């Protein structure tokens, strides 16, 4: 059976989320109005789209764990 995670490990997850948030904000600012018109393959588009969908689902699951 799974054992419970310590508060320290939860803190590490929260620190990782803050770092991810900062990276996302930085990247979003860099991309605004600067995305190239160069063609992108359907495969690459689908790969990025699927990653974003999985991230969204995982964040919803994570927020549900908070109970808020």
Helices and strands as residue ranges (DSSP letters): H 7-31, H 42-65
